[in-house]
Amino acid sequence: MARGFRTIHGRLFILLFISMMSLLLIVSVLYYKRATDLFHTKISSIAEKSVSQTVNYYDLLLKGYDSLTKSITGNLDIQRLIADTRVTDSALRMINTRTITNLLGAIYYSRKDIIGIHVMSYTGSFYSYENYINAIDQSYASSPWYRQLKQSNGELIWLGVYDQSIIDRMETRSVFAFGRQMYDLTQHKPIGIVLIEMDSAPIMSALDNLRLSANSDVTILARDGVVVASTKGSSTSKSDPTAMDRGLAPSNSYAKLANLLLSRDVLVNQQMDYMLVAAKPTMADWIVYSETPEKDLNVELDQTKNYLLLVISILIVVAMALAIFVSRTISSPLKRLIHEMRRVERGHFKGELQVQSYEEINILVSSFNQMVNQMDELIERVKVSSISEKNAQLQALQSQVNPHFLYNTLDMIYWMLDEKENDRLGSVVLSLSHLFRYSSNWEDSSQVTLREELEQMRHYLTIIASRLEGRLSLRIHIDEQYLDAPLPKMTLQPIIENAVKYGLEPLPVEGKLNVYCQASDQALYIIIQDNGIGIVANRLTELQEALRQVTLQAVKPDTEPAAAIAMERKGRKGVGLLNVHRRLVLMYGENFGIQLDSTEEKGTTIRLSMPLPSGSAEHVLPSTKRP
């Protein structure tokens, strides 16, 4: 046990664990105190904002309802038709009734939340936009709500939320009813009553938004003590629309709440056993208030305390695990490094230590790996140097035949043929001499100009033209400004050789080979076309896939071009094209190289792309001419 405390692992564990526990306890105490204060402040703020937003919403809603009633009571056509009692003709009265009904229907369909619009004249006429006029309660004149509207002076009367329609016996939906007395503006006398029933969902949903908990009660209380709407499970009764404060705390009368709201817009009062929040809208003589039990408010705080105790318990375990982990992450790499150093002492240089730890330890391990690798490389260099020395000796014996001997011999044959005036054979030998000299001389550079490549292509075609005995027609047109463009050595010759060997030689007629160039903003294209036998479809697909894989390998060096490797191993046709394409991609990038297109029995087109030389024209249209 004493030895464990002397180790880095033991001491780091104790230090980290004590530090984290001390910090955890201090933070937990401060957090709980602060959370308690913030919780009460937050609840008050949320309640105040909720009731403020709700009364603002009611103001907007009631303002719209007020405008709706004014659009009816202020309609001169409706006033005129209702006030005109001189009409005795039944047909004319029916026309007037239909006119009023149509006007009410237009207003009815202007809003989706209207349930019913009813107009009752003092002459006994009843107008309602309803499908079932027989469902109207004919004893409405004796209803308390009718008396309340008739006794008003034209102001809007909010009757409240009812479980069902107060006048339509067929309407079972909950409604919010309101109305006002209608006046004849020309004679300034009352002529009837307008009653509108709206869907109560907007009123009730706003009340639900004020509930701070499941046990919160929200109520809309009118000045005369009438409960306009409540979330206690019962709305204003159809038979008792003036029910007073049903189920409400006796202390929360309208007068008391109104006095508390005199000097403020929103009342937030935390009593001993409940929280009271109240506010007064401007469009109606209402007070909207909610009551939430204190125990419900403290539920979240109790949950926070329990959650904090659980978190502290978990963090103690986590702190212990973290202290063990951190101490081990420091000591474990050092132990592994010591073990690897002992292996190197025994002569094992091939292993490499892989460690992901702190930066200083990673640098130490990286330096150790680099030192071991350098030692291993030095040993390998000694071995390779010995083998290279033996290979150099063998190569010196094999290269005793000087290539210049072959050049001079071909030149001698050419002069001997020239003396005998055998121009055709002499031209072939001379072309072969130039071609051999060009293809075997790689000492200076592997990059040449387009001019040099075209010159060697002409030497090659001189030999081929002699062998085909006039069955080959050649057209070359490369603009002068592109002849000094650099490209890899032996780029055109393999392409020309493939075109002649596999495309033109099998033709029974004259073969045509056309070489020209095109240029775009950033690339120079050398196009080689022939009218040969073309390439069969599956073979063309195979070649195009091999070219694509070679390009992919240049972008991702770890990728093996399977199709290209298979072709090279089997000695398939097109290996020369793949070689040229690979060298172009490696020299210029993945956007350049060879594009292949062919149609069977019509010919093949090879499009070789390379960077456009600086200072060249933007575009050269293809043209042809004999060399």
C-alpha positions as CSV (number, residue, x, y, z in Angstrom):
1,M,0.0,0.0,0.0
2,A,2.8,2.4,0.9
3,R,4.5,1.6,-2.4
4,G,1.3,2.5,-4.3
5,F,1.3,6.1,-2.8
6,R,4.9,6.6,-4.0
7,T,3.9,5.9,-7.6
8,I,2.8,8.6,-10.0
9,H,-0.5,6.8,-10.5
10,G,-1.4,6.7,-6.7
11,R,-0.4,10.3,-6.0
12,L,-2.2,11.7,-9.0
13,F,-5.4,9.8,-8.1
14,I,-5.5,11.2,-4.5
15,L,-4.8,14.8,-5.6
16,L,-7.4,14.7,-8.4
17,F,-10.1,13.1,-6.3
18,I,-9.8,15.5,-3.4
19,S,-9.7,18.5,-5.7
20,M,-12.7,17.5,-7.7
21,M,-14.8,16.6,-4.6
22,S,-14.0,19.9,-2.9
23,L,-15.0,21.9,-6.0
24,L,-18.1,19.7,-6.4
25,L,-19.4,20.4,-2.9
26,I,-18.9,24.1,-3.1
27,V,-20.5,24.4,-6.5
28,S,-23.5,22.3,-5.4
29,V,-24.3,24.4,-2.3
30,L,-24.0,27.7,-4.2
31,Y,-26.0,26.3,-7.1
32,Y,-28.9,25.2,-4.9
33,K,-29.1,28.5,-3.2
34,R,-29.0,30.4,-6.4
35,A,-31.5,28.0,-8.1
36,T,-34.0,28.6,-5.3
37,D,-33.9,32.4,-5.7
38,L,-34.0,32.2,-9.5
39,F,-36.8,29.7,-9.4
40,H,-39.1,32.0,-7.4
41,T,-38.2,35.0,-9.6
42,K,-38.7,33.0,-12.7
43,I,-42.1,31.7,-11.6
44,S,-43.3,35.3,-10.9
45,S,-41.9,36.6,-14.2
46,I,-43.5,33.7,-16.2
47,A,-46.8,34.2,-14.5
48,E,-46.7,38.0,-15.0
49,K,-45.8,37.6,-18.7
50,S,-48.5,34.9,-19.2
51,V,-51.3,36.9,-17.8
52,S,-50.2,40.1,-19.6
53,Q,-50.1,38.2,-22.9
54,T,-53.5,36.7,-22.2
55,V,-55.2,40.0,-21.5
56,N,-53.6,41.5,-24.6
57,Y,-54.9,38.6,-26.6
58,Y,-58.4,39.1,-25.1
59,D,-58.2,42.7,-26.0
60,L,-57.5,41.9,-29.6
61,L,-60.2,39.1,-29.6
62,L,-62.9,41.3,-28.0
63,K,-62.0,44.2,-30.3
64,G,-62.7,42.0,-33.3
65,Y,-66.0,40.8,-31.7
66,D,-66.9,44.5,-31.0
67,S,-66.3,45.3,-34.7
68,L,-68.4,42.4,-35.7
69,T,-71.4,43.6,-33.8
70,K,-71.0,47.1,-35.1
71,S,-70.9,45.8,-38.7
72,I,-74.5,44.6,-38.0
73,T,-75.9,47.3,-35.9
74,G,-74.4,50.0,-38.1
75,N,-75.7,48.5,-41.3
76,L,-78.2,51.0,-42.7
77,D,-80.0,48.4,-44.8
78,I,-80.6,46.1,-41.9
79,Q,-81.7,49.1,-39.8
80,R,-84.1,50.3,-42.5
81,L,-85.7,46.9,-43.1
82,I,-86.1,46.1,-39.3
83,A,-87.5,49.6,-38.5
84,D,-90.0,49.7,-41.4
85,T,-93.3,48.5,-39.8
86,R,-95.4,49.8,-42.6
87,V,-95.0,46.8,-44.9
88,T,-98.2,44.8,-44.8
89,D,-97.8,42.7,-48.0
90,S,-96.7,39.2,-47.0
91,A,-94.6,38.8,-50.2
92,L,-92.8,42.0,-49.6
93,R,-92.2,41.1,-46.0
94,M,-90.7,37.8,-47.1
95,I,-88.4,39.6,-49.5
96,N,-87.3,41.9,-46.7
97,T,-86.7,38.9,-44.4
98,R,-84.7,37.2,-47.1
99,T,-82.6,40.4,-47.7
100,I,-81.8,40.6,-44.0
101,T,-80.9,36.9,-43.8
102,N,-78.6,37.3,-46.8
103,L,-76.9,40.2,-45.2
104,L,-76.4,38.2,-42.0
105,G,-75.1,35.2,-44.0
106,A,-72.5,37.4,-45.7
107,I,-71.2,38.3,-42.2
108,Y,-71.6,34.7,-41.0
109,Y,-69.3,33.4,-43.7
110,S,-66.7,36.2,-43.2
111,R,-65.4,34.4,-40.1
112,K,-65.0,30.7,-39.4
113,D,-65.4,31.0,-35.6
114,I,-69.0,32.3,-35.8
115,I,-71.6,29.8,-34.6
116,G,-74.7,31.9,-34.9
117,I,-76.0,35.4,-35.6
118,H,-79.5,36.4,-34.4
119,V,-81.4,39.7,-34.7
120,M,-84.6,40.2,-32.7
121,S,-86.7,43.3,-33.5
122,Y,-89.0,44.8,-30.9
123,T,-91.9,44.3,-33.3
124,G,-91.6,40.6,-32.8
125,S,-89.7,39.7,-35.9
126,F,-86.8,37.2,-35.6
127,Y,-83.9,37.0,-38.1
128,S,-81.3,34.3,-37.9
129,Y,-78.9,32.7,-40.4
130,E,-79.7,29.2,-39.4
131,N,-80.5,26.0,-41.3
132,Y,-83.2,25.0,-38.7
133,I,-85.3,28.1,-37.9
134,N,-87.7,25.9,-35.9
135,A,-84.9,25.0,-33.5
136,I,-84.9,28.6,-32.1
137,D,-86.1,28.9,-28.5
138,Q,-89.4,30.9,-29.0
139,S,-89.4,31.9,-25.3
140,Y,-86.2,33.9,-25.6
141,A,-87.9,37.1,-24.6
142,S,-88.3,35.9,-21.1
143,S,-84.6,34.8,-20.8
144,P,-82.3,36.7,-18.3
145,W,-79.8,37.4,-21.1
146,Y,-82.5,39.0,-23.3
147,R,-83.5,41.3,-20.4
148,Q,-79.9,42.2,-19.8
149,L,-79.3,43.2,-23.5
150,K,-82.6,45.1,-23.6
151,Q,-81.8,47.1,-20.5
152,S,-78.4,48.2,-21.9
153,N,-77.8,51.6,-23.6
154,G,-76.2,50.2,-26.8
155,E,-72.9,49.2,-25.3
156,L,-71.6,45.7,-26.0
157,I,-72.7,43.2,-23.3
158,W,-70.4,40.2,-22.8
159,L,-72.7,37.3,-21.6
160,G,-70.0,34.7,-21.1
161,V,-69.1,31.2,-22.0
162,Y,-72.0,28.6,-22.1
163,D,-72.0,24.9,-22.4
164,Q,-74.3,25.2,-25.4
165,S,-76.2,27.8,-27.4
166,I,-78.6,30.0,-25.3
167,I,-81.1,30.3,-28.1
168,D,-80.6,27.4,-30.6
169,R,-81.8,24.2,-29.1
170,M,-80.0,22.1,-31.9
171,E,-76.6,23.7,-31.2
172,T,-74.7,21.6,-28.6
173,R,-71.3,23.2,-29.0
174,S,-69.8,25.4,-26.3
175,V,-70.3,29.1,-27.2
176,F,-69.1,32.5,-26.1
177,A,-72.2,34.8,-26.3
178,F,-72.3,38.6,-26.5
179,G,-74.7,41.2,-27.9
180,R,-75.9,44.8,-27.9
181,Q,-79.1,46.8,-28.5
182,M,-79.7,48.0,-32.1
183,Y,-80.8,51.6,-32.7
184,D,-82.4,53.4,-35.6
185,L,-79.9,56.1,-36.2
186,T,-82.4,58.3,-38.0
187,Q,-84.9,58.4,-35.2
188,H,-82.5,57.6,-32.3
189,K,-84.6,54.9,-30.8
190,P,-84.0,51.2,-30.1
191,I,-85.4,48.8,-32.7
192,G,-84.1,45.4,-31.6
193,I,-81.3,43.2,-30.2
194,V,-78.3,41.5,-31.9
195,L,-77.0,38.3,-30.3
196,I,-73.8,36.6,-31.6
197,E,-72.5,33.3,-30.5
198,M,-68.8,32.5,-31.2
199,D,-66.8,29.4,-30.8
200,S,-65.5,29.4,-27.2
201,A,-62.2,27.6,-28.0
202,P,-60.1,30.9,-28.3
203,I,-61.4,32.1,-24.9
204,M,-60.8,28.7,-23.1
205,S,-57.5,28.0,-24.7
206,A,-56.2,31.4,-23.5
207,L,-57.3,30.4,-20.0
208,D,-55.4,27.1,-20.2
209,N,-52.2,29.0,-21.1
210,L,-52.4,30.8,-17.7
211,R,-52.3,27.5,-15.7
212,L,-48.9,27.2,-14.0
213,S,-49.7,23.6,-12.8
214,A,-52.3,20.9,-13.2
215,N,-54.2,22.2,-10.1
216,S,-54.2,25.9,-11.2
217,D,-57.6,27.5,-11.5
218,V,-58.1,30.4,-14.0
219,T,-61.2,32.6,-14.0
220,I,-62.6,35.5,-15.9
221,L,-64.7,37.6,-13.4
222,A,-67.1,40.4,-14.5
223,R,-67.8,43.5,-12.4
224,D,-71.2,42.2,-11.3
225,G,-69.6,39.0,-10.0
226,V,-70.6,36.9,-13.0
227,V,-68.1,34.2,-14.0
228,V,-67.6,34.8,-17.7
229,A,-65.3,31.7,-18.1
230,S,-63.4,29.3,-15.8
231,T,-61.2,26.3,-16.1
232,K,-62.8,24.6,-13.1
233,G,-64.8,22.3,-15.3
234,S,-68.0,24.2,-15.6
235,S,-68.9,27.3,-17.7
236,T,-71.9,29.6,-17.4
237,S,-75.0,27.6,-17.2
238,K,-77.7,28.0,-19.8
239,S,-80.4,28.4,-17.2
240,D,-78.3,30.4,-14.7
241,P,-76.1,32.9,-16.7
242,T,-75.6,35.1,-13.6
243,A,-74.1,32.4,-11.3
244,M,-71.9,34.1,-8.8
245,D,-68.3,33.0,-8.1
246,R,-69.0,29.2,-8.2
247,G,-66.2,27.4,-6.4
248,L,-64.0,30.5,-6.1
249,A,-62.2,31.6,-3.0
250,P,-64.5,34.0,-1.1
251,S,-61.6,36.5,-0.6
252,N,-61.2,36.9,-4.4
253,S,-64.1,39.2,-5.1
254,Y,-64.1,41.6,-8.0
255,A,-63.9,44.7,-5.7
256,K,-60.9,43.4,-3.8
257,L,-59.0,42.4,-7.0
258,A,-59.9,45.7,-8.6
259,N,-58.5,47.7,-5.6
260,L,-55.2,45.7,-5.8
261,L,-54.9,46.4,-9.6
262,L,-55.5,50.2,-9.2
263,S,-51.8,51.0,-9.1
264,R,-50.4,48.3,-11.4
265,D,-51.2,46.5,-14.7
266,V,-50.5,43.0,-13.4
267,L,-50.9,41.6,-9.9
268,V,-48.6,38.8,-8.6
269,N,-49.2,37.9,-5.0
270,Q,-47.6,34.9,-3.3
271,Q,-49.8,34.0,-0.3
272,M,-49.0,31.3,2.3
273,D,-50.8,28.5,0.5
274,Y,-51.2,29.7,-3.1
275,M,-50.0,32.2,-5.7
276,L,-52.5,34.8,-7.1
277,V,-51.9,36.4,-10.6
278,A,-54.4,38.9,-12.0
279,A,-54.8,41.5,-14.7
280,K,-57.6,43.5,-16.3
281,P,-58.2,43.8,-20.1
282,T,-59.2,47.2,-21.5
283,M,-61.9,46.0,-23.9
284,A,-64.1,44.5,-21.1
285,D,-64.9,45.2,-17.5
286,W,-63.3,41.9,-16.5
287,I,-60.5,40.6,-14.2
288,V,-58.6,37.6,-15.4
289,Y,-56.9,35.8,-12.5
290,S,-55.3,32.5,-11.7
291,E,-54.7,30.6,-8.4
292,T,-51.9,28.1,-8.1
293,P,-51.3,26.0,-4.9
294,E,-47.9,26.7,-3.3
295,K,-47.2,23.0,-3.2
296,D,-47.5,22.8,-6.9
297,L,-45.0,25.6,-7.3
298,N,-42.5,23.9,-5.1
299,V,-42.8,20.6,-7.0
300,E,-40.2,21.7,-9.5
301,L,-37.9,23.0,-6.7
302,D,-38.2,19.7,-4.8
303,Q,-37.4,17.8,-8.0
304,T,-34.4,20.1,-8.5
305,K,-33.2,19.2,-5.0
306,N,-33.6,15.5,-5.6
307,Y,-32.0,15.7,-9.0
308,L,-29.1,17.7,-7.5
309,L,-28.6,15.0,-4.8
310,L,-28.6,12.3,-7.5
311,V,-26.2,14.3,-9.7
312,I,-23.8,14.8,-6.8
313,S,-23.9,11.0,-6.1
314,I,-23.2,10.3,-9.8
315,L,-20.5,12.9,-10.0
316,I,-18.7,11.4,-7.0
317,V,-18.5,8.1,-8.8
318,V,-17.5,9.9,-12.0
319,A,-14.9,11.9,-10.2
320,M,-13.4,8.7,-8.8
321,A,-13.4,7.1,-12.3
322,L,-12.0,10.3,-13.9
323,A,-9.2,10.5,-11.3
324,I,-8.3,6.8,-12.0
325,F,-8.5,7.4,-15.8
326,V,-6.4,10.6,-15.8
327,S,-3.8,9.1,-13.5
328,R,-3.6,6.0,-15.7
329,T,-3.5,8.0,-18.9
330,I,-0.3,9.6,-17.6
331,S,1.3,6.5,-16.0
332,S,0.3,3.9,-18.6
333,P,2.1,5.4,-21.6
334,L,5.2,5.8,-19.5
335,K,5.0,2.1,-18.5
336,R,4.6,1.1,-22.2
337,L,7.5,3.3,-23.2
338,I,9.8,1.6,-20.6
339,H,8.7,-1.8,-21.8
340,E,9.5,-0.9,-25.5
341,M,12.9,0.5,-24.5
342,R,13.7,-2.8,-22.9
343,R,12.7,-4.6,-26.2
344,V,15.0,-2.3,-28.2
345,E,17.8,-3.2,-25.8
346,R,17.3,-6.8,-26.8
347,G,17.6,-5.9,-30.5
348,H,14.0,-5.6,-31.6
349,F,13.9,-2.5,-33.9
350,K,10.7,-3.4,-36.0
351,G,8.1,-2.4,-33.4
352,E,6.5,1.0,-33.2
353,L,4.9,2.3,-30.1
354,Q,1.4,3.9,-30.7
355,V,0.3,6.1,-27.8
356,Q,-2.5,8.8,-27.7
357,S,-1.9,10.8,-24.5
358,Y,-0.9,14.3,-23.4
359,E,1.2,16.3,-25.8
360,E,4.4,16.1,-23.8
361,I,4.1,12.3,-23.6
362,N,3.2,12.1,-27.3
363,I,6.3,14.1,-28.2
364,L,8.5,11.8,-26.0
365,V,7.0,8.6,-27.6
366,S,7.3,10.2,-31.1
367,S,11.0,11.0,-30.5
368,F,11.6,7.5,-29.3
369,N,9.9,6.0,-32.4
370,Q,11.9,8.3,-34.7
371,M,15.2,7.3,-33.0
372,V,14.3,3.6,-33.3
373,N,13.3,4.0,-37.0
374,Q,16.5,5.8,-37.8
375,M,18.5,3.1,-36.2
376,D,16.5,0.5,-38.3
377,E,17.0,2.6,-41.5
378,L,20.7,2.8,-40.9
379,I,20.9,-1.0,-40.6
380,E,18.8,-1.5,-43.8
381,R,21.0,1.0,-45.7
382,V,24.0,-1.1,-45.0
383,K,22.2,-4.1,-46.3
384,V,20.9,-2.3,-49.4
385,S,24.3,-0.7,-50.1
386,S,25.9,-4.2,-50.2
387,I,23.2,-5.5,-52.6
388,S,23.4,-2.4,-54.8
389,E,27.1,-2.8,-55.2
390,K,26.7,-6.3,-56.6
391,N,23.8,-5.2,-58.9
392,A,26.0,-2.4,-60.3
393,Q,28.7,-4.8,-61.1
394,L,26.3,-7.0,-63.0
395,Q,24.8,-4.1,-64.8
396,A,28.2,-2.9,-65.9
397,L,28.8,-6.3,-67.6
398,Q,25.4,-6.2,-69.3
399,S,25.8,-2.7,-70.7
400,Q,29.1,-3.2,-72.5
401,V,27.2,-2.8,-75.9
402,N,27.0,1.0,-76.4
403,P,23.7,2.2,-77.9
404,H,25.8,4.6,-80.1
405,F,27.1,1.5,-81.9
406,L,23.5,0.8,-83.0
407,Y,22.9,4.4,-84.1
408,N,26.1,4.4,-86.2
409,T,25.3,1.0,-87.8
410,L,21.9,2.2,-88.9
411,D,23.4,5.4,-90.3
412,M,26.0,3.3,-92.2
413,I,23.2,1.2,-93.7
414,Y,21.3,4.3,-94.7
415,W,24.4,5.7,-96.6
416,M,25.0,2.4,-98.3
417,L,21.4,2.4,-99.5
418,D,21.7,6.0,-100.6
419,E,24.7,5.2,-102.8
420,K,22.6,2.5,-104.5
421,E,19.8,5.1,-104.9
422,N,17.3,3.0,-102.9
423,D,15.5,6.1,-101.5
424,R,12.5,4.3,-100.1
425,L,14.5,1.7,-98.0
426,G,16.9,4.4,-97.0
427,S,14.2,6.6,-95.8
428,V,12.8,3.8,-93.7
429,V,16.2,3.0,-92.2
430,L,16.9,6.7,-91.5
431,S,13.5,7.1,-89.8
432,L,14.2,3.9,-87.7
433,S,17.5,5.4,-86.7
434,H,15.9,8.7,-85.5
435,L,13.1,6.8,-83.8
436,F,15.5,4.5,-82.0
437,R,17.7,7.4,-80.9
438,Y,14.8,9.4,-79.6
439,S,13.1,6.5,-77.7
440,S,16.3,5.3,-76.0
441,N,17.8,8.6,-74.9
442,W,16.3,9.4,-71.5
443,E,19.4,11.0,-69.9
444,D,18.5,14.7,-70.5
445,S,14.8,14.8,-69.6
446,S,11.5,12.8,-69.7
447,Q,9.7,15.9,-70.9
448,V,9.8,17.2,-74.5
449,T,7.9,19.7,-76.7
450,L,5.0,18.9,-78.9
451,R,7.2,19.8,-81.9
452,E,9.6,17.0,-81.0
453,E,6.8,14.5,-80.5
454,L,5.3,15.3,-83.9
455,E,8.7,14.9,-85.5
456,Q,9.1,11.4,-84.1
457,M,5.5,10.6,-85.0
458,R,6.4,11.4,-88.6
459,H,9.4,9.1,-88.5
460,Y,7.2,6.3,-87.2
461,L,4.5,6.9,-89.8
462,T,7.2,6.9,-92.5
463,I,8.0,3.3,-91.6
464,I,4.4,2.3,-91.3
465,A,3.5,3.9,-94.6
466,S,6.2,1.9,-96.4
467,R,4.8,-1.3,-94.8
468,L,1.2,-0.6,-95.7
469,E,2.2,0.3,-99.3
470,G,0.2,3.4,-99.7
471,R,-2.9,2.3,-97.7
472,L,-2.4,5.1,-95.1
473,S,-3.4,8.8,-95.6
474,L,-2.1,11.2,-92.9
475,R,-3.3,14.7,-92.1
476,I,-1.7,16.8,-89.4
477,H,-2.6,20.3,-88.4
478,I,-1.2,21.8,-85.1
479,D,-1.1,25.5,-84.8
480,E,2.4,27.0,-84.6
481,Q,1.7,28.7,-81.3
482,Y,1.2,25.3,-79.6
483,L,4.3,23.5,-80.9
484,D,6.5,24.4,-77.9
485,A,3.9,23.1,-75.4
486,P,5.6,20.7,-73.0
487,L,4.4,17.1,-72.6
488,P,5.8,13.7,-71.4
489,K,8.1,11.9,-73.8
490,M,6.6,9.1,-76.0
491,T,3.1,10.4,-75.6
492,L,1.8,10.4,-79.2
493,Q,3.7,7.4,-80.6
494,P,1.9,4.8,-78.5
495,I,-1.5,6.3,-79.4
496,I,-0.6,6.4,-83.2
497,E,0.7,2.9,-83.0
498,N,-2.6,1.6,-81.4
499,A,-4.6,3.5,-84.1
500,V,-2.6,2.0,-87.0
501,K,-2.2,-1.5,-85.6
502,Y,-5.7,-2.2,-84.3
503,G,-7.8,0.3,-86.3
504,L,-6.3,0.9,-89.8
505,E,-4.3,-2.2,-90.7
506,P,-7.3,-4.5,-90.8
507,L,-9.1,-2.2,-93.2
508,P,-9.4,-3.4,-96.8
509,V,-9.5,0.2,-98.0
510,E,-7.3,3.2,-97.5
511,G,-7.0,4.2,-93.8
512,K,-7.2,7.9,-92.8
513,L,-5.5,9.3,-89.8
514,N,-6.3,12.9,-88.8
515,V,-4.3,14.8,-86.1
516,Y,-5.3,18.3,-85.0
517,C,-5.7,20.5,-82.0
518,Q,-8.3,22.5,-80.1
519,A,-7.9,24.9,-77.2
520,S,-10.2,26.2,-74.5
521,D,-9.6,28.7,-71.7
522,Q,-7.4,26.4,-69.6
523,A,-6.7,23.3,-71.7
524,L,-5.1,22.2,-75.0
525,Y,-6.6,19.2,-76.7
526,I,-4.8,17.0,-79.3
527,I,-7.4,14.9,-81.2
528,I,-6.3,11.8,-83.1
529,Q,-9.1,10.4,-85.4
530,D,-9.1,7.4,-87.6
531,N,-11.6,5.7,-89.9
532,G,-10.7,2.2,-88.7
533,I,-12.8,-0.7,-87.6
534,G,-13.5,0.9,-84.2
535,I,-13.8,-0.8,-80.9
536,V,-16.6,-3.2,-79.8
537,A,-18.9,-1.9,-77.1
538,N,-17.8,-4.1,-74.2
539,R,-14.1,-3.6,-75.0
540,L,-14.7,0.2,-75.2
541,T,-16.4,0.1,-71.8
542,E,-13.6,-1.9,-70.3
543,L,-11.0,0.6,-71.6
544,Q,-13.0,3.6,-70.3
545,E,-13.3,2.0,-66.9
546,A,-9.6,1.3,-66.8
547,L,-8.8,5.0,-67.7
548,R,-11.2,6.1,-64.9
549,Q,-9.5,3.9,-62.3
550,V,-6.1,5.2,-63.3
551,T,-7.3,8.7,-62.7
552,L,-8.8,7.6,-59.3
553,Q,-5.5,6.1,-58.3
554,A,-3.8,9.5,-58.9
555,V,-6.3,11.2,-56.5
556,K,-6.2,8.3,-54.0
557,P,-2.7,6.6,-54.2
558,D,-3.9,3.7,-52.0
559,T,-6.5,2.7,-54.6
560,E,-5.6,-0.2,-56.9
561,P,-7.0,0.2,-60.5
562,A,-8.3,-3.3,-60.8
563,A,-9.3,-3.1,-64.4
564,A,-6.0,-1.6,-65.5
565,I,-3.9,-4.1,-63.6
566,A,-5.9,-7.0,-65.1
567,M,-5.2,-5.6,-68.6
568,E,-1.5,-5.2,-68.0
569,R,-1.1,-8.7,-66.6
570,K,-2.9,-10.3,-69.5
571,G,-1.1,-8.2,-72.1
572,R,-4.4,-6.9,-73.4
573,K,-4.8,-4.2,-76.0
574,G,-4.8,-0.6,-74.8
575,V,-2.0,-1.0,-72.2
576,G,0.0,1.8,-74.1
577,L,-3.1,4.1,-73.7
578,L,-3.2,3.5,-70.0
579,N,0.5,4.2,-69.7
580,V,0.2,7.5,-71.5
581,H,-2.9,8.5,-69.5
582,R,-1.2,7.6,-66.2
583,R,1.8,9.8,-67.0
584,L,-0.4,12.8,-68.1
585,V,-2.5,12.6,-64.9
586,L,0.6,12.3,-62.7
587,M,2.3,15.3,-64.5
588,Y,-0.7,17.6,-64.9
589,G,-3.4,16.4,-62.5
590,E,-6.7,14.5,-62.5
591,N,-8.5,17.0,-64.9
592,F,-6.2,16.1,-67.8
593,G,-5.4,12.9,-69.6
594,I,-7.0,10.7,-72.4
595,Q,-10.7,10.5,-73.3
596,L,-11.6,7.6,-75.6
597,D,-14.6,7.4,-77.9
598,S,-15.3,4.8,-80.7
599,T,-18.0,3.5,-82.9
600,E,-17.7,0.0,-84.4
601,E,-17.0,0.0,-88.1
602,K,-16.8,3.8,-88.2
603,G,-13.6,4.7,-86.4
604,T,-12.0,5.9,-83.1
605,T,-11.4,9.3,-81.6
606,I,-8.8,9.9,-78.9
607,R,-8.8,13.2,-77.1
608,L,-5.6,14.0,-75.3
609,S,-5.8,17.0,-72.9
610,M,-3.0,19.0,-71.3
611,P,-2.6,22.5,-69.8
612,L,-2.8,25.4,-72.3
613,P,0.6,27.1,-72.8
614,S,0.7,30.6,-71.4
615,G,0.1,33.4,-74.0
616,S,-1.9,31.1,-76.3
617,A,-5.2,32.0,-78.0
618,E,-8.4,31.1,-76.3
619,H,-9.7,28.7,-78.9
620,V,-8.6,27.1,-82.2
621,L,-11.1,25.5,-84.4
622,P,-10.1,22.1,-85.8
623,S,-8.8,22.1,-89.4
624,T,-6.7,19.7,-91.5
625,K,-3.9,19.8,-94.0
626,R,-1.3,17.5,-95.4
627,P,2.2,17.8,-93.8
